[in-house]
């Protein structure tokens, strides 16, 4: 099967694709990042853009917002009038903030947010996206930080309104109760703090009070990652902090971050960051 993954490697930043750069059409692909597609009211035309996610077509109207979650196959079918704006960001940004974790199963079922059905919500959300666009264009001091702040405000509003904003045709009942969500959230916090230790799925599942099979299924549904993927992401994130100190040898960084061999560290780091640890360190030192 052809590799249709798109490597973005955004780290903690918001990549803005302005209207003039958003493609007229784009083939089927997927990426680890979350993407927000926005059709501003101010650029309304009669020819509606069309995007496909997981085989389902979505026709956007002025003021609409479309959400593409990490790992979802999607493509731009038509954007003839070039009115769409894209926002892409690392899904790890939400995973790193525990308040968002219980909402992730609900958020992942949201795709098309229609301005005609939720005008107040869409107006509030669009204000954050407009601000991100302005910041990206002007690039004043701390503009990357301020983009992230506005993105988190966007996601906070979306989480609070998630139950009311569902695309009802795509709605399925929650399969995880609040107690299970809380336990998964606590497990994520535990992994974050102890990722440099020798953690196993069985041990963390037992700590949460679940069988390994149930924990594995609930963890994947809640976080969007399986246990090993999540653990590796946290170890790489810890390694990034050590790599900022060039007095620590890279071999030692690997072991401090929980990797048992330098070869595994190099391979996993490159898979997640699309560069080697030494390249990442060089970038950090020279910027």
Backbone as numpy.savetxt, mean C-alpha at the origin, in Angstrom:
# Nx Ny Nz CAx CAy CAz Cx Cy Cz
4.25 -18.21 -17.59 3.39 -17.00 -17.59 4.28 -15.75 -17.59
3.91 -14.79 -18.39 4.69 -13.56 -18.49 4.68 -12.80 -17.17
5.83 -12.26 -16.79 5.92 -11.46 -15.57 5.34 -10.08 -15.83
4.22 -9.78 -15.21 3.53 -8.52 -15.45 3.57 -7.63 -14.20
4.54 -7.93 -13.32 4.71 -7.07 -12.16 5.43 -5.79 -12.57
4.95 -4.68 -12.04 5.60 -3.39 -12.25 6.34 -3.03 -10.96
7.65 -2.78 -11.04 8.47 -2.45 -9.89 8.48 -0.93 -9.72
7.94 -0.44 -8.59 7.89 0.99 -8.35 8.92 1.44 -7.32
9.11 0.62 -6.25 10.15 0.92 -5.25 10.03 2.35 -4.71
8.86 2.68 -4.14 8.60 4.04 -3.70 9.10 4.35 -2.30
9.33 3.31 -1.48 9.61 3.52 -0.07 8.47 4.37 0.51
8.76 5.27 1.45 7.69 6.07 2.05 7.59 7.41 1.33
6.96 7.39 0.17 6.71 8.59 -0.61 5.43 8.35 -1.40
4.85 9.41 -1.93 3.68 9.30 -2.77 4.07 9.71 -4.18
3.98 8.78 -5.11 4.28 9.06 -6.51 3.02 9.60 -7.17
3.09 10.82 -7.68 1.94 11.45 -8.33 2.13 11.37 -9.85
1.10 10.85 -10.53 1.10 10.81 -11.99 0.10 11.86 -12.47
0.55 13.02 -12.90 -0.37 14.09 -13.31 -1.12 13.74 -14.60
-2.14 14.52 -14.90 -2.98 14.23 -16.06 -2.19 14.10 -17.35
-1.18 14.98 -17.53 -0.44 14.96 -18.78 0.44 13.72 -18.93
0.74 13.04 -17.82 1.58 11.84 -17.87 0.79 10.54 -17.71
-0.47 10.64 -17.29 -1.26 9.42 -17.10 -1.53 8.81 -18.47
-1.26 7.52 -18.65 -1.33 6.92 -19.99 -2.75 6.90 -20.58
-2.81 6.99 -21.91 -4.09 6.86 -22.61 -4.66 5.47 -22.40
-3.79 4.48 -22.37 -4.16 3.10 -22.03 -2.90 2.42 -21.52
-3.07 1.34 -20.77 -1.92 0.66 -20.18 -2.28 -0.81 -20.01
-1.37 -1.74 -20.36 -1.71 -3.17 -20.31 -1.86 -3.69 -18.88
-2.37 -4.90 -18.79 -2.59 -5.55 -17.50 -1.27 -5.70 -16.75
-1.27 -5.33 -15.47 -0.07 -5.43 -14.64 -0.49 -5.43 -13.17
0.47 -5.64 -12.30 0.22 -5.52 -10.87 1.49 -5.00 -10.20
1.35 -4.50 -8.99 2.50 -4.05 -8.21 2.19 -4.16 -6.73
3.23 -4.07 -5.92 3.07 -4.20 -4.47 2.49 -2.93 -3.85
2.47 -1.86 -4.61 2.00 -0.58 -4.09 0.49 -0.43 -4.27
-0.10 0.45 -3.46 -1.50 0.81 -3.58 -1.59 1.99 -4.54
-2.64 2.01 -5.36 -2.81 3.10 -6.33 -4.20 3.72 -6.17
-4.23 5.03 -6.17 -5.48 5.79 -6.14 -5.62 6.48 -7.49
-6.74 6.28 -8.16 -7.00 6.92 -9.46 -8.12 7.94 -9.26
-7.87 9.16 -9.66 -8.74 10.30 -9.33 -9.16 11.01 -10.63
-10.45 11.27 -10.74 -11.00 12.02 -11.87 -11.55 13.33 -11.33
-10.77 14.41 -11.35 -11.21 15.68 -10.76 -12.45 16.25 -11.45
-13.31 16.85 -10.66 -14.49 17.49 -11.21 -14.11 18.60 -12.19
-13.04 19.29 -11.89 -12.64 20.45 -12.68 -12.23 20.09 -14.10
-11.95 18.80 -14.35 -11.51 18.40 -15.67 -12.52 17.52 -16.38
-13.79 17.70 -16.06 -14.85 16.84 -16.59 -14.97 16.95 -18.11
-15.13 15.79 -18.74 -15.40 15.71 -20.17 -16.48 14.65 -20.38
-17.02 14.60 -21.58 -18.11 13.65 -21.84 -17.62 12.22 -22.03
-16.34 12.05 -22.38 -15.78 10.73 -22.66 -15.21 10.13 -21.38
-15.96 9.25 -20.74 -15.58 8.71 -19.43 -14.37 7.78 -19.53
-13.36 7.97 -18.67 -12.24 7.02 -18.60 -12.72 5.67 -18.08
-12.06 4.61 -18.52 -12.43 3.25 -18.09 -11.18 2.52 -17.63
-11.26 1.93 -16.44 -10.17 1.14 -15.88 -10.71 -0.23 -15.50
-9.88 -1.25 -15.61 -10.27 -2.61 -15.25 -9.45 -3.09 -14.06
-10.13 -3.67 -13.06 -9.46 -4.26 -11.89 -9.97 -5.68 -11.72
-9.07 -6.63 -11.75 -9.43 -8.05 -11.57 -10.56 -8.47 -12.51
-10.48 -8.00 -13.75 -11.45 -8.41 -14.75 -12.74 -7.62 -14.78
-12.93 -6.69 -13.83 -14.15 -5.88 -13.78 -13.86 -4.47 -14.26
-14.69 -3.97 -15.17 -14.50 -2.64 -15.71 -15.20 -1.59 -14.86
-14.53 -0.45 -14.68 -15.08 0.67 -13.93 -15.02 1.92 -14.81
-16.18 2.51 -15.04 -16.27 3.76 -15.79 -16.34 4.91 -14.80
-15.42 5.85 -14.91 -15.33 6.93 -13.93 -16.05 8.18 -14.42
-16.73 8.83 -13.50 -17.39 10.11 -13.73 -16.67 11.19 -12.93
-16.87 12.46 -13.29 -16.19 13.54 -12.57 -16.38 13.46 -11.06
-15.29 13.57 -10.32 -15.33 13.51 -8.87 -15.14 12.12 -8.30
-15.13 11.08 -9.16 -14.99 9.71 -8.68 -13.54 9.40 -8.31
-13.38 8.42 -7.42 -12.07 7.92 -7.01 -12.09 6.41 -7.11
-11.03 5.84 -7.69 -10.92 4.39 -7.85 -9.69 3.91 -7.08
-9.85 2.85 -6.30 -8.78 2.31 -5.47 -8.31 0.97 -6.03
-7.00 0.85 -6.22 -6.39 -0.39 -6.68 -5.45 -0.86 -5.58
-5.72 -2.04 -5.02 -4.94 -2.53 -3.89 -3.76 -3.36 -4.36
-2.78 -3.52 -3.47 -1.55 -4.22 -3.83 -1.86 -5.63 -4.32
-1.19 -6.00 -5.42 -1.35 -7.35 -5.96 -2.51 -7.52 -6.91
-3.35 -6.52 -7.10 -4.51 -6.66 -7.97 -4.12 -6.40 -9.43
-4.53 -7.31 -10.31 -4.32 -7.11 -11.73 -5.22 -5.97 -12.21
-4.64 -5.02 -12.94 -5.45 -3.91 -13.42 -4.84 -3.33 -14.69
-5.64 -2.57 -15.41 -5.17 -1.92 -16.63 -6.03 -0.70 -16.91
-5.47 0.25 -17.64 -6.22 1.40 -18.12 -6.72 1.06 -19.51
-8.04 1.00 -19.66 -8.63 0.67 -20.96 -8.75 1.91 -21.83
-9.22 3.01 -21.22 -9.43 4.24 -22.00 -9.25 5.46 -21.12
-8.41 6.34 -21.58 -8.22 7.64 -20.93 -7.94 8.66 -22.03
-8.82 8.62 -23.05 -8.59 9.38 -24.28 -8.45 10.88 -24.04
-9.22 11.41 -23.10 -9.19 12.86 -22.84 -8.11 13.25 -21.83
-7.36 12.26 -21.34 -6.27 12.48 -20.36 -6.75 13.36 -19.20
-7.68 12.81 -18.44 -8.22 13.54 -17.30 -7.88 12.89 -15.96
-7.29 11.69 -15.98 -7.03 10.97 -14.73 -5.72 11.41 -14.08
-5.70 11.32 -12.74 -4.50 11.55 -11.95 -4.26 10.30 -11.10
-3.01 9.84 -11.02 -2.69 8.66 -10.23 -1.84 8.99 -9.02
-2.05 8.24 -7.95 -1.26 8.37 -6.72 -0.85 6.96 -6.31
0.42 6.70 -6.18 0.93 5.39 -5.82 1.77 5.49 -4.56
1.58 4.54 -3.64 2.36 4.56 -2.40 2.55 3.15 -1.88
3.61 2.98 -1.12 3.98 1.68 -0.57 2.91 1.21 0.42
2.40 0.00 0.22 1.38 -0.54 1.12 1.91 -0.72 2.53
3.25 -0.80 2.68 3.84 -0.94 4.01 3.57 0.28 4.88
3.24 1.40 4.25 2.93 2.60 5.02 1.74 2.36 5.94
0.71 1.70 5.43 -0.46 1.39 6.26 -0.13 0.29 7.26
0.66 -0.70 6.82 1.00 -1.81 7.70 1.82 -1.34 8.90
2.56 -0.24 8.74 3.43 0.22 9.81 2.67 0.99 10.89
1.40 1.30 10.63 0.59 2.06 11.58 -0.56 1.17 12.05
-0.49 0.74 13.29 -1.41 -0.29 13.79 -2.87 0.12 13.75
-3.16 1.43 13.80 -4.56 1.87 13.76 -5.26 1.46 12.47
-4.49 1.32 11.39 -5.11 0.99 10.10 -5.37 -0.51 9.95
-4.62 -1.34 10.67 -4.65 -2.78 10.42 -6.05 -3.39 10.50
-6.89 -3.07 11.49 -8.22 -3.68 11.53 -9.11 -3.30 10.35
-8.79 -2.21 9.66 -9.62 -1.76 8.56 -9.23 -2.36 7.22
-8.06 -2.98 7.15 -7.54 -3.42 5.86 -8.48 -4.38 5.13
-9.10 -5.38 5.80 -10.03 -6.26 5.05 -11.17 -5.48 4.40
-11.72 -4.49 5.12 -12.80 -3.69 4.55 -12.29 -2.80 3.42
-11.15 -2.18 3.63 -10.62 -1.29 2.61 -10.36 -2.02 1.31
-9.85 -3.24 1.38 -9.50 -3.99 0.18 -10.72 -4.36 -0.65
-11.92 -4.27 -0.08 -13.14 -4.53 -0.86 -13.67 -3.27 -1.52
-13.07 -2.12 -1.19 -13.49 -0.87 -1.81 -12.74 -0.65 -3.12
-13.46 -0.31 -4.14 -12.82 0.06 -5.40 -13.36 1.40 -5.89
-14.52 1.40 -6.51 -15.04 2.66 -7.05 -15.84 3.42 -6.00
-15.39 4.63 -5.71 -16.11 5.55 -4.83 -16.78 6.59 -5.72
-18.10 6.59 -5.74 -18.84 7.42 -6.67 -19.25 8.75 -6.03
-18.89 9.81 -6.69 -19.24 11.15 -6.20 -20.75 11.34 -6.15
-21.47 10.73 -7.09 -22.93 10.88 -7.15 -23.62 10.21 -5.96
-22.98 9.19 -5.36 -23.58 8.47 -4.24 -23.10 8.99 -2.89
-21.88 9.50 -2.84 -21.30 9.97 -1.57 -20.64 11.33 -1.78
-21.41 12.35 -2.12 -20.81 13.64 -2.49 -19.98 14.28 -1.38
-20.45 14.21 -0.13 -19.70 14.83 0.97 -18.38 14.11 1.22
-18.43 12.78 1.22 -17.22 11.99 1.41 -16.22 12.25 0.29
-16.67 12.21 -0.94 -15.77 12.40 -2.08 -15.20 13.81 -2.12
-15.99 14.79 -1.68 -15.48 16.15 -1.61 -14.34 16.24 -0.61
-14.53 15.60 0.56 -13.50 15.61 1.59 -12.25 14.90 1.12
-12.41 13.73 0.49 -11.26 12.96 0.01 -10.52 13.70 -1.10
-11.27 14.33 -2.00 -10.64 15.01 -3.13 -9.79 16.20 -2.68
-10.16 16.82 -1.58 -9.38 17.95 -1.08 -7.96 17.51 -0.69
-7.85 16.32 -0.10 -6.52 15.80 0.25 -5.72 15.48 -1.00
-6.38 14.90 -2.01 -5.67 14.57 -3.25 -5.23 15.84 -3.98
-6.08 16.84 -4.00 -5.71 18.11 -4.62 -4.49 18.72 -3.93
-4.47 18.62 -2.60 -3.35 19.16 -1.84 -2.05 18.42 -2.16
-2.15 17.09 -2.29 -0.97 16.29 -2.64 -0.44 16.71 -4.01
-1.35 16.96 -4.95 -0.95 17.41 -6.28 -0.20 18.74 -6.21
-0.75 19.67 -5.42 -0.13 20.99 -5.28 1.26 20.87 -4.67
1.38 20.04 -3.64 2.67 19.85 -2.98 3.69 19.23 -3.93
3.26 18.27 -4.71 4.15 17.60 -5.64 4.62 18.56 -6.74
3.76 19.47 -7.12 4.11 20.44 -8.16 5.05 21.52 -7.64
4.77 22.06 -6.45 5.56 23.16 -5.92 6.88 22.71 -5.30
6.84 21.53 -4.65 8.03 20.94 -4.03 8.73 21.90 -3.06
7.92 22.50 -2.18 8.47 23.34 -1.13 9.14 22.47 -0.07
9.68 23.11 0.96 10.34 22.38 2.04 9.41 21.34 2.65
9.94 20.15 2.88 9.20 19.05 3.51 7.98 18.62 2.70
8.02 18.82 1.39 6.83 18.49 0.60 6.54 17.00 0.61
7.58 16.14 0.67 7.33 14.70 0.72 6.64 14.32 2.03
7.09 14.90 3.12 6.46 14.63 4.42 5.01 15.09 4.40
4.77 16.26 3.84 3.42 16.81 3.82 2.50 16.02 2.89
3.08 15.44 1.83 2.28 14.55 0.98 1.82 13.32 1.78
2.74 12.76 2.55 2.40 11.59 3.37 1.33 11.96 4.39
1.46 13.13 5.01 0.46 13.57 6.00 -0.92 13.65 5.37
-1.00 14.24 4.19 -2.30 14.35 3.52 -2.83 12.99 3.08
-1.92 12.11 2.67 -2.34 10.76 2.31 -2.92 10.02 3.52
-2.26 10.15 4.68 -2.76 9.50 5.88 -4.10 10.09 6.32
-4.26 11.39 6.13 -5.56 12.01 6.42 -6.63 11.42 5.48
-6.28 11.27 4.22 -7.18 10.66 3.24 -7.61 9.27 3.70
-6.62 8.43 4.09 -6.92 7.06 4.49 -7.72 7.02 5.79
-7.46 7.97 6.69 -8.21 8.02 7.95 -9.68 8.32 7.69
-9.96 9.29 6.84 -11.34 9.61 6.48 -11.99 8.40 5.80
-11.25 7.76 4.92 -11.79 6.60 4.21 -12.12 5.46 5.17
-11.25 5.21 6.14 -11.51 4.16 7.12 -12.77 4.45 7.93
-12.92 5.70 8.36 -14.08 6.07 9.18 -15.39 5.93 8.42
-15.32 6.10 7.10 -16.53 6.05 6.29 -16.66 4.75 5.50
-15.77 3.79 5.76 -15.71 2.60 4.92 -17.04 1.85 4.86
-17.72 1.71 5.99 -18.96 0.96 6.01 -20.03 1.60 5.13
-20.02 2.92 5.05 -21.03 3.63 4.27 -20.64 3.76 2.81
-19.36 3.58 2.51 -18.87 3.83 1.16 -18.73 2.56 0.33
-19.17 1.41 0.86 -19.01 0.17 0.13 -19.70 0.21 -1.22
-19.02 -0.36 -2.20 -19.69 -0.72 -3.44 -20.53 -1.95 -3.09
-21.84 -1.76 -2.93 -22.69 -2.82 -2.40 -22.66 -4.09 -3.24
-22.46 -3.92 -4.55 -22.44 -5.10 -5.41 -21.24 -5.99 -5.13
-20.20 -5.40 -4.53 -18.98 -6.17 -4.25 -18.87 -6.54 -2.79
-19.89 -6.17 -1.99 -19.80 -6.36 -0.55 -19.96 -7.83 -0.17
-19.12 -8.28 0.73 -19.26 -9.60 1.32 -19.14 -9.44 2.82
-19.87 -10.24 3.61 -19.84 -10.07 5.07 -18.45 -10.28 5.62
-18.16 -9.62 6.74 -16.87 -9.80 7.41 -16.70 -11.25 7.83
-15.52 -11.79 7.60 -15.23 -13.16 8.04 -14.38 -13.15 9.31
-14.01 -11.97 9.77 -13.19 -11.86 10.97 -13.93 -11.00 11.99
-14.14 -11.53 13.19 -14.82 -10.73 14.20 -13.83 -9.77 14.86
-14.37 -8.86 15.65 -13.53 -7.80 16.23 -12.46 -8.36 17.16
-12.78 -9.43 17.89 -11.79 -10.01 18.80 -10.63 -10.61 18.02
-10.94 -11.30 16.90 -9.88 -11.88 16.08 -9.03 -10.79 15.45
-9.67 -9.71 15.00 -8.94 -8.59 14.43 -7.96 -8.00 15.44
-8.43 -7.88 16.68 -7.58 -7.32 17.72 -6.36 -8.21 17.95
-6.58 -9.52 17.94 -5.48 -10.46 18.16 -4.48 -10.44 17.00
-4.99 -10.30 15.77 -4.10 -10.20 14.62 -3.30 -8.91 14.71
-3.96 -7.83 15.12 -3.28 -6.55 15.27 -2.15 -6.66 16.31
-2.45 -7.30 17.44 -1.43 -7.48 18.47 -0.28 -8.35 17.94
-0.61 -9.32 17.10 0.43 -10.17 16.52 1.35 -9.35 15.62
0.77 -8.43 14.86 1.58 -7.57 13.99 2.52 -6.71 14.81
2.02 -6.16 15.90 2.86 -5.34 16.77 4.00 -6.18 17.33
3.68 -7.42 17.74 4.70 -8.32 18.28 5.77 -8.62 17.22
5.34 -8.90 15.98 6.29 -9.18 14.91 7.16 -7.96 14.64
6.54 -6.79 14.61 7.29 -5.55 14.36 8.42 -5.37 15.38
8.12 -5.66 16.64 9.08 -5.43 17.71 10.12 -6.54 17.80
9.78 -7.73 17.34 10.66 -8.88 17.54 11.08 -9.57 16.24
11.01 -8.83 15.13 11.31 -9.45 13.83 12.75 -9.92 13.72
13.64 -9.41 14.57 15.03 -9.85 14.52 15.24 -11.16 15.28
14.19 -11.65 15.93 14.26 -12.92 16.65 13.87 -14.07 15.72
14.06 -15.28 16.20 13.72 -16.47 15.42 12.23 -16.77 15.58
11.39 -16.06 14.83 9.94 -16.21 14.95 9.42 -17.25 13.97
8.48 -18.05 14.43 7.82 -19.01 13.55 6.32 -18.74 13.54
5.66 -19.15 12.48 4.20 -18.98 12.39 3.52 -19.70 13.55
3.98 -20.90 13.87 3.35 -21.67 14.95 3.45 -20.95 16.29
4.61 -20.35 16.56 4.79 -19.65 17.83 3.89 -18.42 17.94
3.83 -17.63 16.87 3.02 -16.41 16.90 1.53 -16.77 16.93
1.15 -17.82 16.20 -0.24 -18.27 16.22 -0.64 -18.72 17.62
0.24 -19.46 18.28 -0.03 -19.91 19.64 -0.16 -18.74 20.60
0.71 -17.74 20.43 0.63 -16.55 21.27 -0.71 -15.84 21.09
-1.23 -15.85 19.86 -2.51 -15.19 19.57 -3.70 -16.03 19.98
-3.46 -17.31 20.26 -4.54 -18.20 20.68 -5.27 -18.85 19.52
-4.59 -18.96 18.36 -5.20 -19.55 17.17 -4.43 -20.79 16.75
-5.09 -21.66 16.00 -4.38 -22.75 15.35 -3.55 -22.16 14.22
-2.45 -22.81 13.84 -1.62 -22.27 12.75 -2.39 -22.03 11.46
-3.27 -22.97 11.09 -4.02 -22.82 9.83 -4.97 -21.63 9.89
-5.69 -21.49 11.00 -6.63 -20.37 11.13 -5.88 -19.04 11.18
-4.80 -19.01 11.94 -4.01 -17.79 12.05 -3.47 -17.39 10.68
-2.94 -18.36 9.94 -2.37 -18.07 8.63 -3.41 -17.46 7.70
-4.62 -18.02 7.71 -5.69 -17.52 6.84 -6.14 -16.14 7.27
-6.33 -15.92 8.57 -6.79 -14.63 9.07 -5.72 -13.55 8.91
-4.46 -13.95 9.08 -3.38 -12.98 8.94 -3.30 -12.47 7.51
-3.42 -13.39 6.55 -3.38 -13.02 5.14 -4.56 -12.12 4.79
-5.73 -12.45 5.26 -6.92 -11.65 4.94 -6.84 -10.27 5.58
-6.24 -10.18 6.75 -6.19 -8.91 7.47 -5.10 -7.99 6.93
-3.91 -8.55 6.70 -2.77 -7.70 6.33 -2.51 -7.65 4.83
-3.00 -8.64 4.10 -2.70 -8.72 2.67 -1.41 -9.47 2.39
-0.71 -9.91 3.43 0.55 -10.65 3.29 0.43 -11.97 4.04
1.19 -12.99 3.59 1.29 -14.17 4.44 2.33 -13.88 5.52
2.43 -14.78 6.48 3.27 -14.54 7.66 4.73 -14.29 7.27
5.28 -15.12 6.38 6.68 -14.99 6.01 6.93 -13.68 5.27
6.03 -13.30 4.35 6.18 -12.04 3.63 6.21 -10.86 4.59
5.29 -10.86 5.55 5.21 -9.76 6.51 6.48 -9.70 7.36
6.95 -10.87 7.80 8.16 -10.93 8.63 9.37 -10.41 7.85
9.48 -10.79 6.58 10.61 -10.33 5.77 10.56 -8.82 5.56
9.37 -8.28 5.34 9.24 -6.83 5.16 9.69 -6.09 6.41
9.30 -6.60 7.58 9.69 -5.96 8.83 11.20 -6.08 9.06
11.79 -7.20 8.69 13.25 -7.35 8.85 14.00 -6.40 7.92
13.51 -6.25 6.71 14.14 -5.32 5.78 13.99 -3.88 6.28
12.82 -3.57 6.84 12.63 -2.21 7.39 13.60 -1.95 8.54
13.81 -2.95 9.38 14.77 -2.80 10.48 16.19 -2.64 9.90
16.50 -3.41 8.87 17.82 -3.33 8.24 18.08 -1.94 7.67
17.05 -1.31 7.12 17.21 0.03 6.56 17.75 1.01 7.61
17.25 0.86 8.83 17.71 1.77 9.89 19.18 1.53 10.21
19.59 0.25 10.27 21.00 -0.05 10.53 21.89 0.40 9.38
21.39 0.31 8.15 22.20 0.69 6.99 22.50 2.19 6.97
21.72 2.95 7.72 21.98 4.37 7.82 23.24 4.68 8.60
23.74 3.71 9.35 24.98 3.87 10.11 26.07 3.09 9.39
26.94 3.78 8.63 27.93 3.08 7.81 29.09 2.50 8.61
29.02 2.66 9.96 30.05 2.01 10.79 29.70 0.56 11.08
28.47 0.15 10.77 28.05 -1.23 10.99 28.23 -2.02 9.69
29.06 -3.04 9.68 29.25 -3.84 8.47 27.93 -4.45 8.00
27.79 -4.60 6.69 26.53 -5.11 6.14 26.24 -6.53 6.63
27.28 -7.33 6.82 27.07 -8.68 7.37 26.44 -8.61 8.75
26.91 -7.68 9.57 26.33 -7.52 10.90 24.90 -6.99 10.82
24.63 -6.10 9.86 23.27 -5.59 9.66 22.32 -6.75 9.40
22.77 -7.70 8.59 21.93 -8.86 8.27 21.53 -9.61 9.53
22.50 -9.90 10.40 22.21 -10.67 11.61 21.42 -9.85 12.63
21.71 -8.57 12.73 20.95 -7.71 13.65 19.49 -7.60 13.24
19.22 -7.79 11.95 17.85 -7.66 11.44 17.09 -8.98 11.43
17.76 -10.06 11.83 17.06 -11.34 11.93 17.36 -12.33 10.83
18.25 -11.99 9.89 18.60 -12.91 8.81 19.75 -13.81 9.25
19.67 -15.06 8.86 20.66 -16.03 9.30 21.84 -16.16 8.35
21.74 -15.58 7.17 22.87 -15.62 6.24 22.87 -14.35 5.40
24.03 -13.95 4.98 24.16 -12.74 4.17 23.54 -12.95 2.79
23.58 -14.17 2.27 23.00 -14.44 0.95 21.48 -14.29 0.99
20.86 -14.79 2.06 19.41 -14.63 2.20 19.05 -13.16 2.37
19.84 -12.45 3.16 19.61 -11.02 3.38 19.67 -10.26 2.05
20.71 -10.50 1.27 20.87 -9.81 -0.01 19.70 -10.12 -0.95
19.30 -11.39 -0.99 18.23 -11.79 -1.91 16.89 -11.16 -1.51
16.55 -11.24 -0.23 15.26 -10.72 0.24 15.23 -9.19 0.14
16.33 -8.56 0.52 16.39 -7.10 0.46 16.17 -6.62 -0.97
16.83 -7.29 -1.93 16.67 -6.89 -3.33 15.24 -7.12 -3.82
14.62 -8.21 -3.39 13.24 -8.48 -3.79 12.29 -7.38 -3.32
12.51 -6.89 -2.11 11.60 -5.91 -1.52 11.94 -4.49 -1.93
13.24 -4.16 -1.98 13.65 -2.78 -2.25 14.15 -2.54 -3.68
14.28 -3.63 -4.44 14.76 -3.54 -5.83 16.17 -2.95 -5.92
16.96 -3.13 -4.89 18.37 -2.75 -4.90 19.07 -3.57 -3.83
20.38 -3.62 -3.87 21.13 -4.37 -2.87 21.29 -3.53 -1.60
21.59 -4.15 -0.45 21.84 -3.38 0.77 22.96 -2.36 0.60
24.03 -2.73 -0.12 25.14 -1.79 -0.31 24.72 -0.61 -1.17
23.89 -0.86 -2.19 23.38 0.23 -3.02 22.47 1.15 -2.20
21.67 0.55 -1.35 20.78 1.34 -0.49 21.60 2.21 0.45
22.64 1.64 1.05 23.51 2.40 1.95 24.20 3.53 1.20
24.68 3.26 0.02 25.36 4.30 -0.77 24.41 5.45 -1.06
23.16 5.11 -1.37 22.16 6.14 -1.64 21.92 6.99 -0.40
21.80 6.34 0.76 21.54 7.06 2.00 22.70 7.99 2.37
23.92 7.55 2.09 25.08 8.34 2.46 25.28 9.53 1.54
24.89 9.38 0.26 25.19 10.41 -0.72 24.08 11.42 -0.90
22.88 11.15 -0.39 21.79 12.12 -0.57 21.72 13.05 0.61
